[in-house]
């Protein structure tokens, strides 16, 4: 009997040790030093790899929330496995690249290269110092020199890289750029390659814009290269004679009063509809009071707007006279215009893009811009909540692909870089295949 009991206890112990190791208590600090990856004999420990994984999970959660407005479960096994595998692959690639940089002498920088490294690292370090001074020492009474000294002390505590780290990063980046240029030096493109790429860009743009026309306006407003124009678009420029700030604020306040009065009337109507015989008289009185309040709010807004527009009229007439005299519209924008958007590219050169599906403009401006019949036409004064606009139809955008010659240089630049990146990545993948890589992913488990 005793023998059977002893055998049973031994079996339970063996199962516990092999299945879960729950009887072994790990030292967390020792566990962090567990080797989980080796690349050509270079070890990488669990703590460092896990930190990389945690950082990437945090980024994925942030990115998902930013793009979709939803929370991503950072503990989802599939996500964790994906990020872990990506982290291991990334470490292996960096290890073989940096080994090659050392082995082939790319890290032996020339004096002018080291000078550029020092300047770049110092510039970035200074930007971090200024960031800490601006955001963490804004209320400090220290002198400028004392603030800088204090900021330098705070940098490591706030998670910023040290100067030594920045120098190392810049040296590695400089060395890798030399390696990259050596690998891709013979990469070229034929005219047929460029035409094929052009056809692809046009087809993709057309499909994107047909799926959602908003992509087109986003690309234009972001200054992206445009390869295809959908139908119904034009460029317009305008001269805004704006309300003074205090006038604008006063009118905005009156518009808010109107909105609130409309809401009150809506609520009064709901209460009146639901009122029984006993409460109908009171509900009707409340409804009538709400109607009177809305009428009063709308009257005040109308009168204030007329007064405000009247105050702008002399300048409007002055601009109209200059237009009729043949003065350059762009010069008049610069002289009279008060829309800051017209001072920034691409709007400064091209104007505002507007079309049948545009939703970025107030109704009156949109209608005024789209009512112009031909390029060169200028609208009558258009009133909006911002002031008075004189709008010029500056360019028609014909539907279809942008001519190849207009985008050839951009395509050549992008496609050459894409081809170079492919060649370099293929070289890196070959180095990885040739490397002695040992992965112990099972050791990442707690």
C-alpha positions in Angstrom: 0.0 0.0 0.0 2.7 2.4 1.0 4.6 1.7 -2.3 1.5 2.5 -4.4 0.9 5.8 -2.5 4.6 6.8 -3.1 4.4 6.0 -6.8 1.2 8.1 -7.0 2.9 11.0 -5.3 5.9 10.8 -7.6 3.6 10.7 -10.7 1.8 13.9 -9.5 5.0 15.7 -8.9 6.4 14.7 -12.4 3.2 15.9 -14.1 3.4 19.2 -12.2 7.0 19.8 -13.1 6.6 18.9 -16.8 3.2 20.4 -17.5 3.2 23.8 -15.8 6.3 24.2 -13.6 4.0 25.8 -11.1 6.1 24.5 -8.2 9.1 26.5 -9.4 9.2 30.1 -8.3 11.0 32.3 -10.9 13.2 35.3 -10.0 11.8 38.1 -12.2 15.2 39.7 -12.7 16.9 36.4 -13.6 14.0 35.6 -15.9 14.5 38.8 -17.8 18.1 37.7 -18.6 16.9 34.4 -20.2 18.3 34.1 -23.8 15.3 33.9 -26.2 17.2 34.5 -29.5 20.7 34.1 -30.9 21.9 35.6 -34.2 25.4 34.4 -35.2 26.2 33.9 -31.6 24.9 37.2 -30.4 22.3 36.7 -27.6 19.1 38.6 -27.1 17.4 38.3 -23.7 13.8 38.0 -22.7 13.5 41.4 -20.9 14.6 43.4 -23.9 12.5 41.5 -26.4 9.5 41.7 -24.2 9.9 45.4 -23.9 10.0 45.7 -27.7 6.8 43.6 -27.9 5.0 45.7 -25.2 6.0 48.9 -27.1 4.6 47.6 -30.3 1.4 46.4 -28.7 0.9 49.9 -27.2 1.4 51.4 -30.6 -1.1 49.0 -32.3 -3.7 49.8 -29.6 -3.1 53.6 -30.2 -3.2 53.2 -34.0 -6.4 51.1 -33.9 -8.1 53.7 -31.7 -6.9 56.6 -33.9 -8.1 54.9 -37.1 -11.3 53.3 -36.1 -12.2 54.9 -32.8 -12.4 51.5 -31.1 -10.4 49.7 -28.4 -8.1 46.9 -29.5 -7.6 44.0 -27.0 -3.8 44.1 -26.5 -4.0 40.6 -24.8 -5.7 39.0 -27.8 -3.6 35.8 -28.4 -3.5 36.2 -32.1 -2.4 39.8 -31.9 0.3 39.0 -29.3 1.6 36.1 -31.4 1.7 38.3 -34.5 3.6 41.1 -32.7 6.0 38.6 -31.1 6.9 37.0 -34.4 7.3 40.5 -36.0 9.6 41.5 -33.1 11.8 38.4 -33.5 12.0 38.9 -37.3 12.9 42.6 -36.8 15.6 41.8 -34.3 17.2 39.2 -36.6 17.2 41.7 -39.5 18.8 44.5 -37.5 21.4 42.1 -36.1 22.5 40.8 -39.5 22.6 44.3 -40.9 24.6 45.8 -38.1 27.0 42.8 -38.2 27.5 43.4 -41.9 28.1 47.1 -41.2 30.9 46.3 -38.8 32.4 43.4 -40.8 32.6 45.3 -44.1 33.8 48.6 -42.5 30.8 50.8 -43.1 30.9 52.0 -39.5 34.4 53.5 -40.1 33.2 57.0 -40.8 35.2 59.7 -42.6 35.8 62.9 -40.6 33.2 64.8 -42.6 30.7 62.0 -41.9 31.4 62.0 -38.2 31.0 65.8 -38.2 27.6 65.4 -39.8 26.7 62.7 -37.3 27.6 65.0 -34.4 25.6 67.9 -35.8 22.5 65.8 -36.4 22.6 64.2 -33.0 23.2 67.6 -31.3 20.3 69.1 -33.2 17.9 66.3 -32.2 19.2 66.5 -28.6 18.6 70.2 -28.5 15.0 69.7 -29.8 14.3 67.4 -26.9 15.8 69.9 -24.5 13.5 72.6 -25.9 10.5 70.3 -25.7 11.1 69.6 -22.0 11.6 73.3 -21.3 8.4 74.2 -23.1 6.2 71.5 -21.6 7.7 70.5 -18.3 9.4 73.7 -17.2 7.0 76.2 -18.6 6.1 77.6 -15.2 9.7 77.5 -13.8 11.3 80.7 -12.5 14.8 79.4 -13.4 17.0 81.3 -15.8 17.3 80.1 -19.4 20.7 78.5 -18.6 19.3 76.9 -15.4 16.3 75.6 -17.3 18.6 73.9 -19.9 20.6 72.3 -17.1 17.5 71.1 -15.4 16.0 69.8 -18.7 19.1 67.7 -19.3 18.7 66.1 -15.9 15.0 65.3 -16.7 15.6 63.8 -20.1 16.4 60.3 -19.0 13.7 60.4 -16.4 11.1 61.3 -19.0 12.2 58.5 -21.4 14.2 60.6 -23.9 17.3 59.1 -25.5 20.7 60.2 -24.2 23.2 62.0 -26.3 25.3 58.8 -26.5 22.3 56.9 -27.8 21.6 59.6 -30.4 25.1 59.5 -31.6 25.0 55.8 -31.9 21.7 55.9 -33.8 23.1 58.5 -36.2 26.3 56.6 -36.8 24.4 53.4 -37.6 22.0 55.3 -39.9 24.9 56.9 -41.7 26.7 53.5 -42.1 23.5 51.8 -43.3 22.9 54.5 -45.9 26.3 53.8 -47.3 25.6 50.1 -47.4 22.2 50.7 -49.0 23.7 52.9 -51.7 26.3 50.2 -52.5 23.7 47.5 -52.8 21.4 49.5 -55.1 23.9 51.4 -57.1 23.1 49.4 -60.3 19.3 49.6 -60.1 17.8 51.3 -63.1 14.4 51.8 -64.7 13.3 51.6 -68.3 10.8 53.8 -70.0 8.5 50.8 -70.2 8.8 50.4 -66.4 7.7 54.0 -65.9 4.7 53.7 -68.3 3.6 50.5 -66.6 3.8 52.3 -63.2 1.9 55.3 -64.6 -0.9 53.0 -65.8 -1.0 51.4 -62.4 -1.2 54.7 -60.5 -4.0 56.0 -62.8 -6.0 52.8 -62.4 -5.6 52.8 -58.6 -6.6 56.5 -58.3 -9.6 56.1 -60.6 -10.8 53.1 -58.6 -10.3 54.8 -55.3 -12.1 58.0 -56.3 -15.0 56.0 -57.8 -15.3 54.2 -54.5 -15.2 57.3 -52.4 -14.8 60.8 -54.0 -13.6 62.1 -50.6 -10.3 60.4 -51.3 -9.7 62.7 -54.2 -10.3 65.9 -52.1 -8.1 64.5 -49.3 -5.3 63.8 -51.8 -5.5 67.3 -53.3 -5.7 69.0 -49.9 -2.7 67.0 -48.6 -0.6 68.0 -51.6 -0.3 64.4 -52.9 0.5 63.7 -56.5 -2.7 63.4 -58.5 -2.8 60.9 -61.4 -6.5 61.0 -62.2 -9.2 63.7 -62.0 -12.9 62.7 -61.6 -15.6 64.7 -63.3 -17.2 67.9 -62.0 -14.3 69.7 -60.3 -12.9 73.1 -60.5 -10.5 75.5 -58.7 -11.6 78.8 -57.3 -9.9 81.6 -55.5 -11.6 84.2 -53.4 -11.2 87.5 -51.6 -12.7 87.4 -48.1 -13.6 90.7 -46.5 -14.0 89.3 -43.0 -15.9 90.5 -40.0 -13.7 91.9 -37.2 -13.1 89.3 -34.5 -15.4 91.0 -32.0 -18.2 91.3 -34.6 -17.8 87.7 -35.6 -18.0 86.5 -32.0 -21.1 88.6 -31.4 -22.8 87.1 -34.4 -21.8 83.6 -33.4 -23.3 84.2 -30.0 -26.6 85.3 -31.6 -26.6 82.2 -33.9 -26.2 80.1 -30.7 -29.2 81.9 -29.2 -31.3 81.0 -32.3 -30.2 77.4 -32.1 -31.2 77.2 -28.4 -34.5 78.9 -29.2 -35.2 76.4 -31.9 -34.4 73.6 -29.5 -36.7 75.1 -26.9 -39.5 75.4 -29.4 -39.0 71.7 -30.5 -39.3 70.6 -26.9 -42.4 72.8 -26.4 -44.0 71.2 -29.5 -43.2 67.7 -28.1 -44.8 68.6 -24.8 -47.8 70.1 -26.5 -48.4 67.0 -28.6 -48.2 64.9 -25.5 -50.3 67.1 -23.2 -53.6 65.9 -21.9 -56.7 68.1 -21.5 -55.6 69.3 -18.0 -52.1 70.4 -19.2 -52.9 71.5 -22.7 -53.4 75.2 -21.9 -50.1 75.5 -20.0 -48.3 73.6 -22.8 -49.8 75.9 -25.5 -48.7 78.9 -23.5 -45.2 77.5 -23.3 -45.2 76.8 -27.0 -46.3 80.3 -27.9 -43.6 81.8 -25.6 -41.0 79.6 -27.3 -42.2 80.8 -30.7 -42.0 84.4 -29.6 -38.5 83.8 -28.2 -37.3 82.2 -31.5 -38.8 85.1 -33.5 -37.0 87.6 -31.3 -33.7 85.7 -31.5 -33.9 85.5 -35.3 -34.8 89.2 -35.5 -31.8 90.2 -33.4 -29.5 88.0 -35.5 -30.9 89.4 -38.8 -30.5 93.0 -37.7 -27.0 92.4 -36.4 -26.0 90.7 -39.6 -27.3 93.6 -41.8 -25.4 96.1 -39.6 -22.2 94.0 -39.9 -22.5 93.5 -43.6 -23.2 97.2 -44.1 -20.0 98.0 -42.3 -18.1 95.8 -44.8 -19.8 97.3 -47.8 -17.3 100.2 -48.5 -14.4 97.8 -48.7 -16.4 95.4 -50.8 -17.1 98.2 -53.3 -13.5 99.2 -53.3 -12.4 95.7 -54.2 -15.2 95.4 -56.9 -13.9 98.7 -58.4 -10.4 97.3 -58.5 -11.6 94.2 -60.2 -13.5 96.1 -62.8 -10.4 98.2 -63.4 -8.6 95.0 -64.4 -6.3 94.7 -61.4 -4.8 91.2 -60.9 -7.0 89.0 -58.7 -4.0 87.4 -56.9 -2.6 90.8 -56.1 -6.0 91.8 -54.7 -6.1 88.6 -52.6 -2.8 89.6 -51.1 -3.9 93.2 -50.6 -7.5 92.7 -49.3 -8.0 89.0 -48.6 -8.4 87.9 -45.0 -8.6 84.1 -45.4 -5.4 82.6 -44.2 -6.1 79.5 -46.2 -5.4 81.5 -49.4 -1.9 82.2 -48.2 -0.9 78.6 -47.9 0.0 76.1 -50.6 -1.4 74.5 -52.6 -4.4 76.9 -52.3 -2.2 80.0 -52.8 -1.2 78.8 -56.3 -4.1 76.6 -57.4 -7.0 77.9 -55.3 -9.6 75.8 -53.5 -10.7 72.6 -55.1 -14.5 72.3 -55.3 -16.9 70.0 -57.0 -20.4 68.4 -56.9 -19.5 66.2 -54.0 -17.6 68.8 -51.9 -18.7 69.0 -48.3 -16.0 71.2 -46.8 -17.6 74.6 -47.6 -20.5 76.5 -46.1 -23.5 76.4 -48.4 -23.5 80.0 -49.6 -19.8 79.8 -50.6 -20.3 76.4 -52.3 -23.3 77.7 -54.3 -21.5 80.9 -55.3 -18.4 79.0 -56.5 -20.4 76.4 -58.5 -22.7 79.0 -60.1 -19.9 80.5 -62.0 -20.2 79.5 -65.7 -16.7 79.8 -67.1 -13.1 80.1 -66.2 -12.3 83.7 -65.3 -15.8 84.6 -64.1 -16.0 86.4 -60.8 -19.1 86.3 -58.5 -21.2 89.0 -57.1 -20.6 89.5 -53.3 -21.4 86.3 -51.5 -22.4 86.6 -47.8 -21.4 83.9 -45.3 -21.0 83.7 -41.5 -17.3 84.8 -42.1 -18.0 88.0 -44.1 -18.3 88.8 -47.8 -16.6 86.8 -50.5 -15.7 87.6 -54.1 -15.1 84.3 -55.8 -13.1 83.7 -59.1 -13.4 80.5 -61.2 -9.7 80.0 -61.9 -9.3 76.6 -63.5 -11.4 73.9 -65.0 -10.3 70.3 -64.2 -11.1 68.0 -67.1 -12.0 64.4 -66.2 -9.4 61.8 -66.9 -5.8 60.8 -66.4 -3.1 63.4 -65.9 -0.8 63.4 -68.9 2.2 61.1 -68.4 4.7 63.9 -69.1 3.3 65.9 -66.2 4.0 63.2 -63.6 6.9 61.4 -65.2 9.5 62.9 -62.9 7.5 62.0 -59.8 6.9 58.5 -60.9 10.6 58.0 -61.8 11.6 59.1 -58.3 9.0 56.9 -56.5 9.5 53.9 -58.7 13.3 54.0 -58.5 13.1 54.2 -54.7 10.6 51.3 -54.6 12.8 49.2 -56.8 15.9 50.1 -54.7 14.1 49.2 -51.6 13.1 45.8 -53.0 16.6 45.0 -54.0 18.0 46.0 -50.6 15.3 44.0 -48.8 16.1 41.0 -50.9 19.7 41.3 -49.9 18.8 41.6 -46.3 16.6 38.5 -46.5 19.5 36.6 -48.1 21.8 37.6 -45.2 19.2 36.4 -42.8 19.0 33.0 -44.6 22.7 32.7 -44.3 22.8 33.7 -40.6 22.9 31.2 -37.8 19.7 32.0 -36.1 18.3 30.2 -33.0 14.9 31.2 -31.7 13.5 30.1 -28.4 10.0 31.6 -28.5 8.7 29.2 -26.0 10.9 30.9 -23.4 8.8 34.1 -23.8 6.0 32.4 -21.9 5.7 33.3 -18.2 
